[in-house]
Amino acid sequence: MALSVAQAVIDWDAAATAARAAVVHAESLGARVNVAITDASGVLAAFLRMPGAPLHSIDIAIDKAYTATSFGLPTGQWAEALQNHSAAVREGIVLRPRFVAFGGGLPMVAAGQRIGGIGVSGGSEEQDHAIALAGLAALGLHSA
């Protein structure tokens, strides 16, 4: 009987590369954001805060990465996904601590395995999503 399983997680260098690429893209858009990368278990692996990024967005970026990692679903897809669930689920899940149901959080999947997530907060919802995509692209990954 096996007592453990191997789990793929994002490497520190890949996490730093994704965060940096996201910030570079944010700068090109004129946005000031916070970028968080979590590993496959939702633990923070990298974080960058641009000067002038909103302070409340620090936790929001981390929570977007956590939500995307934990469910394997981009945070911007939750409104649609919840339409297939009961009212209890629709109303209850959004009350969970650290759950974010708006754009800017993406799961990171490599070789079919979820290795982490990226969360961006501080720009518009569309900017945050595009900036997160730039972080994925820097690793040769794409959004689900």
Phi and psi in degrees as a GROMACS rama.xvg file:
@    title "Ramachandran Plot"
@    xaxis  label "Phi"
@    yaxis  label "Psi"
@TYPE xy
-76.5658  137.359  ALA-2
-104.405  -3.95857  LEU-3
-152.707  166.289  SER-4
-131.927  150.861  VAL-5
-80.8917  138.256  ALA-6
-130.792  127.666  GLN-7
-75.7387  135.558  ALA-8
-135.495  156.419  VAL-9
-65.3324  139.541  ILE-10
-77.5663  152.012  ASP-11
-58.6994  -38.703  TRP-12
-69.0371  -39.9305  ASP-13
-66.1693  -40.4444  ALA-14
-61.6676  -44.5102  ALA-15
-65.3946  -39.916  ALA-16
-62.2667  -45.691  THR-17
-63.9092  -44.0878  ALA-18
-62.5431  -44.1717  ALA-19
-64.1678  -44.6548  ARG-20
-61.3416  -38.4632  ALA-21
-64.0438  -44.7226  ALA-22
-65.0799  -39.3529  VAL-23
-61.1072  -42.7434  VAL-24
-66.3926  -40.4135  HIS-25
-58.7387  -43.4114  ALA-26
-60.897  -39.5295  GLU-27
-65.8795  -25.2299  SER-28
-89.4102  -7.24113  LEU-29
77.3869  19.348  GLY-30
-98.1784  150.479  ALA-31
-115.502  112.458  ARG-32
-133.385  168.708  VAL-33
-109.562  139.693  ASN-34
-126.718  126.408  VAL-35
-121.627  139.667  ALA-36
-120.926  128.978  ILE-37
-111.972  156.823  THR-38
-83.2188  -175.063  ASP-39
-63.5031  -20.4241  ALA-40
-96.2156  4.49066  SER-41
88.1473  6.7794  GLY-42
-86.1535  138.154  VAL-43
-57.7255  128.11  LEU-44
-112.471  -27.9357  ALA-45
-157.824  151.487  ALA-46
-152.808  135.808  PHE-47
-133.274  134.361  LEU-48
-120.324  122.44  ARG-49
-79.2485  141.007  MET-50
-55.517  132.985  PRO-51
91.3481  -6.82962  GLY-52
-68.3988  143.096  ALA-53
-58.7863  137.248  PRO-54
-63.7332  -40.5368  LEU-55
-63.1768  -23.4827  HIS-56
-72.7472  -13.4266  SER-57
-59.2311  -57.0995  ILE-58
-67.1245  -34.3506  ASP-59
-64.7488  -42.7447  ILE-60
-61.1758  -45.0807  ALA-61
-62.1018  -42.8729  ILE-62
-70.3815  -31.5132  ASP-63
-64.3568  -44.7745  LYS-64
-63.1441  -42.2581  ALA-65
-61.5763  -45.8196  TYR-66
-64.4368  -45.2226  THR-67
-63.8171  -39.4966  ALA-68
-66.0283  -47.8796  THR-69
-69.3701  -32.3111  SER-70
-105.784  -15.9919  PHE-71
71.2184  23.7465  GLY-72
-128.102  133.862  LEU-73
-56.3757  137.97  PRO-74
-62.1179  -28.6628  THR-75
-71.6038  -9.28309  GLY-76
-96.567  0.0546897  GLN-77
-67.1849  -37.5345  TRP-78
-56.9485  -45.4716  ALA-79
-70.0068  -44.0295  GLU-80
-61.5009  -36.2741  ALA-81
-71.7356  -17.1113  LEU-82
-63.7326  -21.3082  GLN-83
-88.8711  6.63155  ASN-84
-117.609  168.005  HIS-85
-67.5191  162.956  SER-86
-59.3047  -36.2921  ALA-87
-61.0665  -43.5316  ALA-88
-68.3527  -47.23  VAL-89
-57.1418  -41.5695  ARG-90
-83.4277  -30.6695  GLU-91
-82.8141  -39.6854  GLY-92
-65.8485  -33.774  ILE-93
-70.2481  -11.3098  VAL-94
-90.6469  -6.92897  LEU-95
-66.5386  137.036  ARG-96
-58.1605  138.851  PRO-97
74.942  0.17986  ARG-98
-83.2443  129.485  PHE-99
-124.563  129.048  VAL-100
-118.499  37.3239  ALA-101
-141.208  160.766  PHE-102
-57.3645  151.518  GLY-103
125.409  -3.87884  GLY-104
-119.532  129.646  GLY-105
-132.519  138.129  LEU-106
-71.1678  152.192  PRO-107
-110.542  116.125  MET-108
-122.624  125.746  VAL-109
-129.584  132.11  ALA-110
52.4276  38.2006  ALA-111
77.659  4.05981  GLY-112
-118.352  136.171  GLN-113
-73.8506  118.17  ARG-114
-106.308  -9.36708  ILE-115
165.824  -161.009  GLY-116
-152.575  158.829  GLY-117
-123.678  137.293  ILE-118
-130.369  134.784  GLY-119
-128.418  135.377  VAL-120
-147.603  140.852  SER-121
138.475  -25.9831  GLY-122
-99.597  -164.785  GLY-123
-70.5997  166.644  SER-124
-57.8323  -41.615  GLU-125
-66.5316  -41.6292  GLU-126
-64.216  -45.5986  GLN-127
-57.3678  -42.7225  ASP-128
-63.6  -47.9034  HIS-129
-62.1702  -38.1419  ALA-130
-67.8282  -40.9136  ILE-131
-62.8717  -40.4335  ALA-132
-60.2643  -37.4878  LEU-133
-64.1066  -36.3603  ALA-134
-63.4478  -43.607  GLY-135
-63.2675  -45.6935  LEU-136
-58.9056  -34.8913  ALA-137
-61.9134  -21.2825  ALA-138
-102.957  4.95592  LEU-139
75.5208  20.5852  GLY-140
-103.945  165.153  LEU-141
-137.345  166.313  HIS-142
-78.4017  149.101  SER-143
